[in-house]
Amino acid sequence: TSHGEWGKRFETYVESFAASMGSVSLHQYATSTCKAGSNVSAAQLLDDATITGKAGYLRKYAAAAAAVGVPLVVGEGNTASCGGQPGVSDTMASALWALAYLPLLSQAGTMGMNFHGGPHGAYPPIAFEAGVLQVRPLYCTPT
């Protein structure tokens, strides 16, 4: 994804505020279900171009942040934006994606990733269902 005009000013922003930053973060999702009618398949999620492309895209941001001593973190990300894709984000495909993606993020220079979830939906690793706290692996659906 492109971070638009803000992405073009990232380096200047980080340089300007580095002294007061403990880290800087961007959002990065493997795929998206935000457009009405869009669906994501496990094959799309696990496609090498998806995994390497998304991780590689962050390399320039990680380098710019590291140049001024600020770690880059993926502050929010997961398999598919807008709540995930049922039947993909809540299956073993999501765990395989994470195992492939996280080392590439590290190689690109990022210092961490926060898996976005929320209390409900197809992919939260921590959820509340019927008032019960559930800690789930990335691939697990509620039982």
N, CA, C and O of each residue as an XYZ file, in Angstrom:
572
protein
N       0.836     -1.185      0.000
C       0.000      0.000      0.000
C       0.875      1.239      0.000
O       2.031      1.202      0.423
N       0.324      2.310     -0.467
C       1.014      3.586     -0.431
C       0.496      4.358      0.766
O      -0.696      4.312      1.072
N       1.359      5.046      1.423
C       0.932      5.865      2.546
C       0.679      7.307      2.101
O       0.702      8.229      2.916
N       0.441      7.489      0.822
C       0.031      8.779      0.269
C       1.013      9.893      0.552
O       2.217      9.670      0.672
N       0.476     11.100      0.657
C       1.307     12.278      0.903
C       2.076     12.154      2.212
O       3.225     12.586      2.304
N       1.446     11.567      3.221
C       2.126     11.408      4.505
C       3.367     10.547      4.328
O       4.413     10.845      4.903
N       3.264      9.490      3.544
C       4.410      8.618      3.304
C       5.567      9.337      2.637
O       6.730      9.017      2.884
N       5.254     10.297      1.803
C       6.304     11.077      1.132
C       7.058     11.963      2.114
O       8.207     12.326      1.865
N       6.425     12.311      3.218
C       7.040     13.190      4.218
C       7.537     12.433      5.445
O       7.944     13.049      6.429
N       7.508     11.113      5.394
C       7.870     10.291      6.547
C       9.269     10.618      7.062
O       9.459     10.857      8.255
N      10.243     10.626      6.161
C      11.632     10.849      6.573
C      11.793     12.198      7.270
O      12.448     12.285      8.308
N      11.206     13.238      6.711
C      11.288     14.568      7.311
C      10.602     14.587      8.672
O      11.111     15.183      9.621
N       9.467     13.945      8.761
C       8.717     13.875     10.022
C       9.548     13.203     11.107
O       9.687     13.731     12.210
N      10.099     12.038     10.787
C      10.875     11.293     11.779
C      12.118     12.083     12.185
O      12.455     12.134     13.368
N      12.792     12.691     11.233
C      13.968     13.514     11.552
C      13.598     14.665     12.478
O      14.334     14.970     13.416
N      12.470     15.300     12.221
C      12.049     16.460     13.007
C      11.702     16.110     14.449
O      11.953     16.901     15.358
N      11.124     14.924     14.663
C      10.624     14.578     15.992
C      11.382     13.432     16.654
O      10.945     12.930     17.689
N      12.488     13.014     16.089
C      13.230     11.853     16.599
C      13.573     11.971     18.073
O      13.498     10.985     18.805
N      13.941     13.143     18.511
C      14.363     13.324     19.904
C      13.245     13.009     20.903
O      13.522     12.669     22.053
N      12.004     13.119     20.475
C      10.891     12.874     21.394
C      10.131     11.580     21.072
O       9.064     11.334     21.634
N      10.673     10.758     20.177
C       9.977      9.524     19.779
C      10.661      8.293     20.371
O      11.879      8.141     20.283
N       9.864      7.429     20.968
C      10.372      6.134     21.402
C      10.321      5.136     20.267
O      11.118      4.199     20.218
N       9.391      5.336     19.362
C       9.234      4.525     18.155
C       8.281      5.260     17.230
O       7.654      6.245     17.618
N       8.182      4.774     16.015
C       7.210      5.290     15.063
C       6.536      4.082     14.434
O       7.157      3.031     14.273
N       5.266      4.231     14.078
C       4.564      3.067     13.544
C       3.771      3.395     12.290
O       3.362      4.532     12.052
N       3.576      2.372     11.519
C       2.716      2.409     10.334
C       1.754      1.234     10.420
O       2.022      0.253     11.114
N       0.652      1.334      9.724
C      -0.267      0.205      9.591
C       0.097     -0.544      8.320
O       0.445      0.066      7.309
N       0.017     -1.872      8.373
C       0.337     -2.671      7.192
C      -0.471     -3.970      7.245
O      -0.272     -4.803      8.130
N      -1.366     -4.124      6.304
C      -2.165     -5.339      6.181
C      -1.738     -6.096      4.937
O      -1.358     -5.496      3.932
N      -1.801     -7.407      5.011
C      -1.412     -8.230      3.862
C      -2.358     -8.015      2.686
O      -1.920     -7.909      1.541
N      -3.646     -7.951      2.973
C      -4.671     -7.796      1.951
C      -5.778     -6.917      2.519
O      -5.660     -6.416      3.638
N      -6.850     -6.726      1.758
C      -7.949     -5.883      2.223
C      -9.299     -6.453      1.800
O      -9.455     -7.011      0.714
N     -10.253     -6.292      2.687
C     -11.645     -6.630      2.383
C     -12.522     -5.388      2.518
O     -13.737     -5.501      2.675
N     -11.917     -4.217      2.460
C     -12.647     -2.970      2.706
C     -13.655     -2.613      1.620
O     -14.709     -2.057      1.929
N     -13.367     -2.911      0.385
C     -14.303     -2.584     -0.691
C     -15.432     -3.600     -0.696
O     -15.201     -4.803     -0.569
N     -16.647     -3.108     -0.842
C     -17.819     -3.989     -0.864
C     -17.631     -5.086     -1.898
O     -17.277     -4.824     -3.047
N     -17.872     -6.304     -1.475
C     -17.785     -7.440     -2.382
C     -16.391     -8.005     -2.566
O     -16.220     -8.997     -3.274
N     -15.374     -7.388     -1.935
C     -14.022     -7.928     -2.099
C     -13.791     -9.094     -1.147
O     -14.144     -9.030      0.030
N     -13.214    -10.127     -1.657
C     -12.884    -11.312     -0.882
C     -11.420    -11.633     -1.071
O     -10.837    -11.335     -2.114
N     -10.834    -12.234     -0.071
C      -9.439    -12.634     -0.098
C      -9.390    -14.140      0.047
O     -10.113    -14.715      0.860
N      -8.545    -14.775     -0.733
C      -8.383    -16.228     -0.629
C      -7.097    -16.544      0.137
O      -6.216    -15.695      0.274
N      -7.008    -17.770      0.626
C      -5.784    -18.217      1.287
C      -4.614    -18.151      0.315
O      -3.498    -17.812      0.710
N      -4.855    -18.469     -0.944
C      -3.788    -18.403     -1.953
C      -3.266    -16.983     -2.102
O      -2.058    -16.784     -2.231
N      -4.152    -15.990     -2.086
C      -3.712    -14.591     -2.166
C      -2.894    -14.204     -0.937
O      -1.853    -13.556     -1.049
N      -3.373    -14.608      0.225
C      -2.687    -14.282      1.469
C      -1.286    -14.879      1.500
O      -0.341    -14.229      1.946
N      -1.153    -16.105      1.030
C       0.115    -16.818      1.100
C       0.988    -16.639     -0.136
O       2.069    -17.220     -0.219
N       0.536    -15.852     -1.080
C       1.310    -15.610     -2.283
C       2.634    -14.935     -1.925
O       2.667    -13.975     -1.154
N       3.711    -15.445     -2.489
C       5.033    -14.910     -2.180
C       5.121    -13.407     -2.454
O       5.735    -12.672     -1.681
N       4.519    -12.956     -3.531
C       4.567    -11.529     -3.863
C       3.852    -10.692     -2.804
O       4.292     -9.584     -2.496
N       2.769    -11.201     -2.252
C       2.063    -10.490     -1.184
C       2.948    -10.379      0.040
O       3.109     -9.295      0.601
N       3.516    -11.488      0.451
C       4.314    -11.509      1.681
C       5.591    -10.691      1.529
O       5.866     -9.819      2.354
N       6.361    -10.954      0.502
C       7.633    -10.240      0.346
C       7.414     -8.783     -0.032
O       8.165     -7.907      0.396
N       6.387     -8.522     -0.832
C       6.116     -7.148     -1.243
C       5.733     -6.258     -0.082
O       6.220     -5.132      0.025
N       4.876     -6.743      0.782
C       4.446     -5.935      1.929
C       5.601     -5.693      2.885
O       5.769     -4.579      3.381
N       6.395     -6.713      3.148
C       7.543     -6.540      4.043
C       8.580     -5.622      3.404
O       9.118     -4.736      4.068
N       8.860     -5.827      2.136
C       9.854     -5.018      1.442
C       9.471     -3.559      1.349
O      10.334     -2.681      1.384
N       8.190     -3.296      1.231
C       7.711     -1.913      1.140
C       8.096     -1.110      2.380
O       8.345      0.093      2.293
N       8.144     -1.767      3.519
C       8.456     -1.059      4.763
C       9.940     -0.769      4.930
O      10.322      0.009      5.804
N      10.781     -1.382      4.105
C      12.232     -1.228      4.233
C      12.661      0.249      4.218
O      13.489      0.661      5.031
N      12.105      1.035      3.303
C      12.522      2.444      3.217
C      12.104      3.235      4.451
O      12.811      4.151      4.873
N      10.969      2.890      5.025
C      10.517      3.571      6.238
C      11.364      3.157      7.438
O      11.716      3.987      8.275
N      11.685      1.875      7.514
C      12.531      1.381      8.609
C      13.916      2.010      8.530
O      14.481      2.391      9.555
N      14.467      2.124      7.329
C      15.796      2.725      7.160
C      15.787      4.199      7.546
O      16.715      4.674      8.200
N      14.753      4.919      7.149
C      14.654      6.341      7.491
C      14.548      6.529      9.001
O      15.178      7.425      9.563
N      13.764      5.697      9.648
C      13.618      5.791     11.101
C      14.920      5.392     11.803
O      15.355      6.064     12.738
N      15.534      4.304     11.353
C      16.776      3.837     11.975
C      17.895      4.863     11.828
O      18.753      4.974     12.703
N      17.890      5.606     10.738
C      18.939      6.600     10.495
C      18.972      7.670     11.577
O      20.007      8.297     11.801
N      17.849      7.880     12.245
C      17.802      8.871     13.323
C      17.546      8.212     14.680
O      17.162      8.874     15.645
N      17.766      6.891     14.732
C      17.684      6.172     16.002
C      16.293      5.884     16.514
O      16.103      5.714     17.718
N      15.313      5.824     15.625
C      13.932      5.561     16.031
C      13.490      4.221     15.438
O      13.534      4.050     14.220
N      13.068      3.273     16.270
C      12.612      1.996     15.730
C      11.258      2.128     15.028
O      10.381      2.861     15.485
N      11.101      1.412     13.919
C       9.818      1.341     13.218
C       9.091      0.081     13.662
O       9.665     -1.007     13.703
N       7.823      0.251     13.990
C       6.967     -0.848     14.410
C       5.727     -0.849     13.521
O       5.190      0.211     13.198
N       5.279     -2.026     13.129
C       3.973     -2.111     12.480
C       2.970     -2.035     13.626
O       2.738     -3.011     14.339
N       2.386     -0.859     13.783
C       1.511     -0.598     14.920
C       0.168     -1.286     14.821
O      -0.501     -1.513     15.829
N      -0.224     -1.614     13.609
C      -1.487     -2.310     13.383
C      -1.378     -3.046     12.067
O      -1.044     -2.459     11.038
N      -1.661     -4.330     12.106
C      -1.643     -5.126     10.892
C      -2.238     -6.492     11.137
O      -2.412     -6.920     12.277
N      -2.543     -7.159     10.061
C      -3.046     -8.522     10.140
C      -3.240     -9.028      8.722
O      -2.710     -8.451      7.773
N      -3.987    -10.087      8.582
C      -4.156    -10.757      7.297
C      -4.939     -9.936      6.283
O      -4.587     -9.920      5.104
N      -5.993     -9.257      6.718
C      -6.830     -8.472      5.805
C      -7.466     -7.326      6.582
O      -8.053     -7.536      7.644
N      -7.346     -6.116      6.049
C      -7.942     -4.965      6.721
C      -9.464     -5.072      6.711
O     -10.044     -5.853      5.957
N     -10.092     -4.275      7.560
C     -11.557     -4.222      7.687
C     -12.148     -5.490      8.291
O     -13.217     -5.938      7.877
N     -11.463     -6.060      9.254
C     -12.023     -7.164     10.015
C     -11.595     -8.552      9.604
O     -12.031     -9.532     10.208
N     -10.761     -8.663      8.600
C     -10.304     -9.979      8.175
C     -11.259    -10.634      7.196
O     -12.318    -10.091      6.881
N     -10.876    -11.788      6.726
C     -11.671    -12.562      5.780
C     -12.064    -13.878      6.437
O     -11.215    -14.753      6.610
N     -13.336    -14.038      6.808
C     -13.751    -15.325      7.361
C     -13.409    -16.459      6.397
O     -13.561    -16.332      5.183
N     -12.947    -17.556      6.962
C     -12.543    -18.682      6.139
C     -11.100    -18.592      5.664
O     -10.589    -19.531      5.053
N     -10.439    -17.473      5.940
C      -9.013    -17.302      5.614
C      -8.285    -16.788      6.850
O      -7.338    -17.418      7.321
N      -8.723    -15.650      7.376
C      -8.066    -15.035      8.530
C      -8.209    -15.869      9.795
O      -7.421    -15.717     10.729
N      -9.184    -16.731      9.833
C      -9.408    -17.572     11.009
C      -9.069    -19.035     10.734
O      -9.655    -19.943     11.324
N      -8.122    -19.248      9.834
C      -7.690    -20.612      9.497
C      -6.176    -20.726      9.636
O      -5.488    -19.743      9.913
N      -5.676    -21.921      9.443
C      -4.242    -22.162      9.516
C      -3.478    -21.278      8.526
O      -2.300    -20.995      8.746
N      -4.116    -20.840      7.451
C      -3.443    -19.966      6.481
C      -2.909    -18.712      7.161
O      -1.834    -18.235      6.799
N      -3.633    -18.166      8.137
C      -3.166    -16.952      8.808
C      -1.921    -17.229      9.643
O      -1.025    -16.388      9.720
N      -1.859    -18.392     10.263
C      -0.662    -18.742     11.030
C       0.530    -18.939     10.102
O       1.638    -18.505     10.417
N       0.317    -19.583      8.972
C       1.402    -19.765      8.006
C       1.868    -18.425      7.453
O       3.065    -18.205      7.273
N       0.914    -17.524      7.183
C       1.263    -16.186      6.719
C       2.144    -15.481      7.748
O       3.175    -14.913      7.388
N       1.753    -15.509      9.023
C       2.521    -14.828     10.067
C       3.933    -15.407     10.175
O       4.900    -14.664     10.344
N       4.048    -16.726     10.078
C       5.369    -17.352     10.159
C       6.269    -16.946      8.993
O       7.486    -16.856      9.152
N       5.687    -16.704      7.843
C       6.466    -16.268      6.681
C       6.743    -14.766      6.738
O       7.823    -14.322      6.350
N       5.793    -13.996      7.212
C       5.862    -12.537      7.170
C       6.759    -11.929      8.249
O       7.541    -11.024      7.960
N       6.656    -12.409      9.471
C       7.384    -11.781     10.575
C       8.903    -11.778     10.385
O       9.527    -10.750     10.649
N       9.530    -12.865      9.943
C      10.983    -12.780      9.708
C      11.348    -11.771      8.617
O      12.387    -11.116      8.699
N      10.502    -11.647      7.604
C      10.772    -10.668      6.544
C      10.635     -9.242      7.059
O      11.375     -8.354      6.636
N       9.693     -9.019      7.967
C       9.582     -7.689      8.590
C      10.857     -7.361      9.352
O      11.361     -6.239      9.290
N      11.369     -8.346     10.067
C      12.603     -8.146     10.811
C      13.762     -7.849      9.866
O      14.554     -6.941     10.116
N      13.858     -8.603      8.795
C      14.918     -8.376      7.812
C      14.794     -7.001      7.164
O      15.797     -6.398      6.781
N      13.567     -6.508      7.043
C      13.344     -5.178      6.456
C      13.702     -4.060      7.429
O      13.765     -2.894      7.039
N      13.938     -4.410      8.698
C      14.353     -3.412      9.670
C      13.300     -2.994     10.667
O      13.559     -2.114     11.489
N      12.121     -3.589     10.629
C      11.111     -3.235     11.622
C      11.442     -3.917     12.945
O      12.108     -4.952     12.970
N      10.979     -3.341     14.026
C      11.304     -3.851     15.350
C      10.145     -4.576     16.024
O      10.295     -5.058     17.147
N       9.006     -4.660     15.369
C       7.885     -5.363     15.969
C       6.616     -5.188     15.168
O       6.548     -4.386     14.236
N       5.603     -5.962     15.554
C       4.300     -5.885     14.897
C       3.214     -6.142     15.925
O       3.312     -7.070     16.727
N       2.186     -5.320     15.896
C       1.000     -5.524     16.720
C      -0.095     -6.089     15.826
O      -0.512     -5.446     14.862
N      -0.556     -7.288     16.146
C      -1.641     -7.889     15.378
C      -2.949     -7.244     15.799
O      -3.354     -7.339     16.958
N      -3.604     -6.590     14.858
C      -4.858     -5.902     15.130
C      -5.975     -6.924     15.232
O      -5.974     -7.938     14.535
N      -6.896     -6.652     16.080
C      -8.010     -7.570     16.245
C      -9.289     -6.850     16.566
O     -10.054     -6.504     15.666
N      -9.527     -6.622     17.812
C     -10.797     -6.094     18.263
C     -11.525     -7.202     18.988
O     -11.080     -8.350     18.981
N     -12.625     -6.876     19.606
C     -13.285     -7.895     20.425
C     -14.002     -8.986     19.634
O     -14.312    -10.040     20.188
N     -14.270     -8.755     18.363
C     -15.001     -9.724     17.542
C     -14.360     -9.771     16.157
O     -13.427     -9.019     15.875
N     -14.853    -10.640     15.308
C     -14.375    -10.672     13.936
C     -13.609    -11.936     13.617
O     -13.545    -12.871     14.414
N     -13.027    -11.939     12.424
C     -12.386    -13.148     11.911
C     -10.979    -13.359     12.433
O     -10.475    -14.479     12.346
N     -10.313    -12.337     12.977
C      -8.917    -12.555     13.311
C      -8.385    -12.057     14.649
O      -7.165    -12.048     14.812
N      -9.174    -11.653     15.594
C      -8.549    -11.138     16.806
C      -7.847    -12.237     17.609
O      -8.453    -13.266     17.907
N      -6.571    -12.025     17.960
C      -5.894    -13.008     18.787
C      -6.387    -12.986     20.239
O      -6.217    -13.960     20.973
N      -6.994    -11.875     20.644
C      -7.615    -11.783     21.960
C      -9.025    -11.248     21.730
O      -9.199    -10.189     21.127
N     -10.027    -11.976     22.207
C     -11.402    -11.586     21.915
C     -12.289    -11.823     23.132
O     -11.923    -12.538     24.065
N     -13.453    -11.207     23.095
C     -14.492    -11.447     24.081
C     -15.697    -11.974     23.323
O     -16.252    -11.274     22.476
N     -16.098    -13.166     23.610
C     -17.293    -13.754     23.014
C     -18.200    -14.210     24.146
O     -17.770    -14.962     25.021
N     -19.421    -13.773     24.137
C     -20.405    -14.105     25.169
C     -19.854    -13.809     26.565
O     -20.073    -14.572     27.506
N     -19.131    -12.684     26.686
C     -18.598    -12.265     27.973
C     -17.391    -13.036     28.452
O     -16.955    -12.847     29.588
N     -16.837    -13.901     27.620
C     -15.700    -14.724     28.012
C     -14.460    -14.263     27.245
O     -14.484    -14.139     26.021
N     -13.384    -14.013     27.977
C     -12.114    -13.657     27.356
C     -11.549    -14.885     26.660
O     -11.478    -15.964     27.249
N     -11.148    -14.719     25.407
C     -10.553    -15.813     24.640
C      -9.205    -15.372     24.110
O      -9.081    -14.314     23.492
N      -8.202    -16.185     24.356
C      -6.884    -15.970     23.783
C      -6.749    -17.015     22.691
O      -6.797    -18.217     22.953
N      -6.578    -16.538     21.453
C      -6.594    -17.432     20.298
C      -5.281    -17.363     19.543
O      -4.668    -16.299     19.446
N      -4.854    -18.484     19.015
C      -3.778    -18.395     18.030
C      -4.339    -17.720     16.780
O      -5.558    -17.644     16.623
N      -3.501    -17.242     15.912
C      -3.987    -16.527     14.729
C      -4.929    -17.358     13.878
O      -5.760    -16.794     13.166
N      -4.827    -18.680     13.928
C      -5.644    -19.498     13.049
C      -6.908    -20.027     13.699
O      -7.700    -20.675     13.015
N      -7.136    -19.793     14.955
C      -8.204    -20.457     15.699
C      -9.526    -19.697     15.625
O      -9.556    -18.477     15.791
N     -10.596    -20.405     15.381
C     -11.928    -19.820     15.441
C     -12.533    -20.156     16.806
O     -12.159    -21.159     17.413
N     -13.455    -19.339     17.290
C     -14.073    -19.640     18.576
C     -14.873    -20.940     18.507
O     -15.456    -21.273     17.475
N     -14.890    -21.653     19.604
C     -15.649    -22.916     19.649
C     -16.887    -22.786     20.484
O     -17.639    -23.751     20.628
